[in-house]
Amino acid sequence: MKHFLIQHGVNICLLTETFLKPEQHFRLANYVCHHTESLTLGSDTAILVRCGLVHHSVPFQGLTHLDATSIQITLAGRPVLVLTAYLSPSRLLIGAELSCFGSGLPVLMAGDFNVIHVNWNSKLSTRRRKLLRAYADENSCDLWTGLPNHQPTHPLSYSR
């Protein structure tokens, strides 16, 4: 990971499903790590910020379904909330929970919401997709889903 970050000049790296145990601390030379523990092993989130970039952690209270880590940093002269999030397949996606990130600042959010839809290169669609799409539409958000990073061995294994 260190080689990749250096080779590509990464200033901010958003991580989900870190699988860090409570007694573990992630350290990487030349980066500050902001880590949020979850009650469920594996659903922790973290943000690595290159040393020297002025930023601060922004904790969120009351998240019951979404695991998230966030920072505030100035990008192009404007303060921006940068957030990484993970939503377990066994938890519900609640738009009200997403709305707590609307602090009046622009938000850059990335993560794993375990959302699948045929428009996003998947064979099936889920109800979560509709909820996430509705939230994005109501709050003028752009969604980029990229390509799936996991293909189930059986297409019906996605039952969300």
Secondary structure, 3 states (H helix, E strand, C coil): CHHHHHHCCCCEEEEECCCCCCCCCCCECCEEEEEECCCCCCCCEEEEEECCCCEEECCCCCCCCCEEEEEEEEECCEEEEEEEEECCCCCCCCHHHHHCCCCCCCEEEEEECCCCCHHHCCCCCCHHHHHHHHHHHHCCCCCCCCCCCCCCCCHHHCCC
